[in-house]
Amino acid sequence: MQVKNRVKLKDKNVALTLIPEDSEDLWYIFNLVKKGDTVQLLTHRNVKKGNQNQITKGKSKMEKILVKLRLLVEEVDYIASDLTMRINGKSLLQQEFIPLNSYHTAEVELNKEISIVKESWDEYDMTLLNDLCSVEKKADIGAVVFQEGVAHVCYVTEQMTVLQSKVEKLIPRKNKEYGTRDLDKAMNSFYNMIIQAIIRHFDFEKLKVIILASPGFLAKTLYDRLIQECTNLQSTGNTKDAKKFNSILSNKLKILVAHCSTGYLQGLEEVLEDPQLQKKLADTKFFEESEVLSKFQRALNEDDGRAWYGLEEIQKALQMDAVRFLMISDQLFQNDDIEVRRMYIDLSEQAKALGAKVYIFSSLHELGIQLNQLTGIAALLKYPVPDLDESDEE
């Protein structure tokens, strides 16, 4: 996503011009644009060209022209599978072929500018903006694809692979005089260089999957060394990277070891096209959210007083500092009512301030659909709290 400019209008409204480059950018814009916002974009329209007499007699010619629409947003449609997003609204700009206050539907196109004007950009909007402008924040997958002497450390999004670092090391061959001594020494150094690149570039808390791929057994060896290195340094407790090592160990289930024919980027393409790995990726990418929702549903079925859903119940639980996990549907942040939207943003910020883990579920995914069936907001508590659903008067 390219962000071209941010312009303040009348000290209150802020205009932002974006250029979406892939399907993920469309998803972010879908979450950014809300009813009541103003958008401006170029689109094509078929119009009748000719004088009034020709138009009346049906002799005018239809011609496709490029027009600039400025719309007061009433509705936004997004179909992820078709990569299409349409905005419906009322025209705010009088033009030759576009009457003022006429209704139009315009499609947001890849690599074409769209300007968005809001009365205010709230915290949820700003989080989305920060995420869409950062490859690291957009990426779900980290990957290391390598062979003897060369390794590629990458971020993988739905639409692209971004090389973050290339690790190279001259690896000598086995010889008659020294056997594998020099080879083993060079490979040890090579593995250490890759591990340092992993620590430097990958946030194991945020990434959903980390793929280690190579020909032969190199990837399995790298995995074993990475875990062993983290375990050794965790036990000493004396390293500036201790927090990162702890994070790797606590998230080691996210690591997938895979086989490929080459340590170059073509090898990563091979891995990502493997049907068996694709299933593992799908399961792993939503593993954390799925686990939390499963824990919540088990507690709900057991009726042990730790699982609650509904706005009033969650507000009471937060007042008691009883929330361990807060689950919110992104649909609630898209509410047409600014005050309602503001309330849910405040709730999530309050939960974070109290140390609760906040999960925002996408309504486009099955997990988000399940959460929407439970009012769109739910929490798993630190300890049982009975009767949260009773009114204060009761």
Backbone hydrogen bonds, N-H to C=O, Kabsch-Sander energy under -0.5 kcal/mol:
donor,donor_aa,acceptor,acceptor_aa,energy
2,Q,19,I,-1.8
4,K,2,Q,-0.6
4,K,17,T,-2.4
5,N,17,T,-0.7
7,V,15,A,-3.0
9,L,13,N,-3.7
10,K,8,K,-0.5
12,K,9,L,-1.5
13,N,9,L,-1.6
14,V,118,K,-1.7
15,A,7,V,-3.6
16,L,116,I,-2.5
17,T,5,N,-1.9
18,L,16,L,-0.5
18,L,114,I,-2.9
19,I,2,Q,-2.1
26,L,22,D,-1.4
27,W,23,S,-1.9
28,Y,24,E,-2.2
29,I,25,D,-2.4
30,F,26,L,-2.6
31,N,27,W,-1.6
32,L,28,Y,-1.5
33,V,29,I,-2.8
36,G,73,V,-2.2
37,D,34,K,-2.2
38,T,117,V,-2.3
39,V,71,L,-2.3
40,Q,115,S,-2.2
41,L,69,L,-1.9
42,L,113,E,-0.6
43,T,67,V,-2.5
45,R,65,I,-2.4
47,V,45,R,-0.6
47,V,63,E,-2.9
49,K,47,V,-0.6
49,K,61,K,-3.3
55,I,51,N,-2.3
56,T,52,Q,-2.6
57,K,53,N,-2.1
58,G,55,I,-1.0
59,K,54,Q,-2.9
60,S,54,Q,-0.9
61,K,49,K,-1.8
63,E,47,V,-2.8
65,I,45,R,-2.8
65,I,63,E,-0.5
67,V,43,T,-3.2
67,V,65,I,-0.5
69,L,41,L,-2.8
69,L,67,V,-0.7
71,L,39,V,-2.6
71,L,69,L,-0.5
72,L,90,K,-2.6
73,V,37,D,-2.9
73,V,71,L,-0.8
74,E,88,N,-3.0
75,E,88,N,-1.9
77,D,86,R,-2.9
79,I,84,T,-2.7
80,A,78,Y,-0.6
82,D,79,I,-0.7
83,L,79,I,-0.7
83,L,80,A,-0.9
84,T,79,I,-1.7
86,R,77,D,-2.5
87,I,106,A,-2.9
88,N,75,E,-3.0
89,G,104,H,-2.3
90,K,72,L,-1.7
91,S,102,S,-3.0
92,L,70,R,-3.2
95,Q,98,I,-2.3
101,N,91,S,-2.3
102,S,99,P,-1.5
104,H,89,G,-2.5
106,A,87,I,-2.6
108,V,85,M,-2.8
109,E,107,E,-0.6
111,N,20,P,-4.0
112,K,109,E,-1.4
114,I,18,L,-2.2
115,S,40,Q,-2.7
116,I,16,L,-2.9
117,V,38,T,-3.1
118,K,14,V,-1.3
122,D,120,S,-0.7
126,M,122,D,-2.4
127,T,123,E,-2.3
128,L,124,Y,-2.1
129,L,125,D,-2.4
130,N,126,M,-2.5
131,D,127,T,-2.2
132,L,128,L,-2.8
133,C,129,L,-1.3
134,S,131,D,-1.5
138,K,134,S,-1.6
139,A,135,V,-1.9
140,D,156,V,-1.0
141,I,156,V,-1.5
142,G,209,V,-2.6
143,A,154,C,-2.4
144,V,211,I,-2.9
145,V,152,H,-2.0
146,F,213,A,-2.2
147,Q,150,V,-2.3
150,V,147,Q,-1.7
151,A,167,V,-2.5
152,H,145,V,-2.4
153,V,165,S,-3.0
154,C,143,A,-3.2
154,C,152,H,-0.6
155,Y,162,V,-2.4
156,V,141,I,-2.7
157,T,160,M,-2.9
162,V,155,Y,-3.0
163,L,161,T,-0.6
164,Q,153,V,-3.0
165,S,153,V,-1.7
167,V,151,A,-2.6
168,E,166,K,-0.5
169,K,149,G,-2.4
175,N,179,G,-1.7
179,G,175,N,-1.7
181,R,178,Y,-1.8
184,D,180,T,-3.3
185,K,181,R,-2.1
186,A,182,D,-2.3
187,M,183,L,-2.5
188,N,184,D,-2.3
189,S,185,K,-1.9
190,F,186,A,-2.5
191,Y,187,M,-2.8
192,N,188,N,-2.0
193,M,189,S,-2.2
194,I,190,F,-2.1
195,I,191,Y,-2.5
196,Q,192,N,-2.3
197,A,193,M,-1.8
198,I,194,I,-2.5
199,I,195,I,-2.4
200,R,196,Q,-2.1
201,H,197,A,-2.2
202,F,198,I,-2.5
204,F,202,F,-0.8
206,K,203,D,-0.8
207,L,203,D,-2.5
208,K,140,D,-2.5
209,V,140,D,-1.8
210,I,254,K,-2.1
211,I,142,G,-2.8
212,L,256,L,-2.8
213,A,144,V,-3.0
213,A,211,I,-0.5
214,S,258,A,-1.4
218,L,215,P,-1.2
221,T,217,F,-2.2
222,L,218,L,-2.6
223,Y,219,A,-2.4
224,D,220,K,-2.4
225,R,221,T,-2.5
226,L,222,L,-2.8
227,I,223,Y,-2.4
228,Q,224,D,-2.4
229,E,225,R,-3.0
230,C,226,L,-2.2
231,T,227,I,-2.4
232,N,228,Q,-2.7
233,L,229,E,-2.3
234,Q,230,C,-2.1
235,S,231,T,-1.9
236,T,232,N,-1.3
237,G,233,L,-1.6
238,N,233,L,-0.5
242,A,239,T,-1.6
245,F,241,D,-2.4
246,N,242,A,-2.5
247,S,243,K,-2.0
248,I,244,K,-2.2
249,L,245,F,-2.3
250,S,246,N,-2.3
251,N,247,S,-1.0
252,K,249,L,-1.1
254,K,251,N,-2.0
255,I,252,K,-1.5
256,L,210,I,-2.9
258,A,212,L,-2.9
260,C,214,S,-1.7
267,G,264,Y,-2.0
268,L,264,Y,-0.7
269,E,265,L,-1.8
270,E,266,Q,-1.9
271,V,267,G,-2.0
272,L,268,L,-2.6
273,E,269,E,-1.3
274,D,271,V,-1.3
278,Q,274,D,-2.5
279,K,275,P,-1.7
280,K,276,Q,-1.7
281,L,277,L,-3.0
282,A,278,Q,-2.4
283,D,279,K,-2.2
284,T,280,K,-2.8
285,K,281,L,-3.1
286,F,282,A,-0.9
287,F,284,T,-1.7
290,S,286,F,-2.7
291,E,287,F,-2.7
292,V,288,E,-2.2
293,L,289,E,-2.4
294,S,290,S,-2.3
295,K,291,E,-2.5
296,F,292,V,-2.3
297,Q,293,L,-2.5
298,R,294,S,-2.4
299,A,295,K,-2.3
300,L,296,F,-2.3
301,N,297,Q,-2.4
302,E,298,R,-2.2
303,D,299,A,-0.8
304,D,299,A,-1.4
308,W,306,R,-0.6
308,W,379,A,-2.3
310,G,377,I,-1.9
314,I,310,G,-2.1
315,Q,311,L,-2.5
316,K,312,E,-2.2
317,A,313,E,-2.2
318,L,314,I,-2.4
319,Q,315,Q,-1.9
320,M,316,K,-1.3
321,D,318,L,-1.5
322,A,317,A,-2.5
324,R,380,L,-2.2
325,F,380,L,-2.1
326,L,357,K,-2.8
327,M,378,A,-3.1
328,I,359,Y,-2.8
329,S,376,G,-2.7
330,D,361,F,-2.7
332,L,329,S,-1.5
333,F,330,D,-0.7
334,Q,331,Q,-1.0
335,N,332,L,-0.9
338,I,336,D,-0.6
341,R,337,D,-2.3
342,R,338,I,-2.6
343,M,339,E,-2.0
344,Y,340,V,-1.8
345,I,341,R,-2.0
346,D,342,R,-2.5
347,L,343,M,-2.2
348,S,344,Y,-2.1
349,E,345,I,-2.3
350,Q,346,D,-2.6
351,A,347,L,-2.3
352,K,348,S,-2.1
353,A,349,E,-2.2
354,L,350,Q,-1.4
355,G,352,K,-1.5
356,A,351,A,-2.5
357,K,324,R,-2.5
358,V,356,A,-0.5
359,Y,326,L,-3.1
361,F,328,I,-2.6
361,F,359,Y,-0.6
365,H,362,S,-1.6
368,G,362,S,-0.7
369,I,365,H,-1.9
370,Q,366,E,-2.2
371,L,367,L,-2.0
372,N,368,G,-2.4
373,Q,369,I,-1.3
374,L,371,L,-1.5
375,T,372,N,-1.0
376,G,371,L,-2.2
377,I,374,L,-0.8
378,A,327,M,-2.4
379,A,308,W,-2.8
380,L,325,F,-2.2
381,L,306,R,-3.1
381,L,379,A,-0.5
382,K,322,A,-3.2
385,V,305,G,-3.0
388,L,385,V,-0.6
390,E,387,D,-1.3
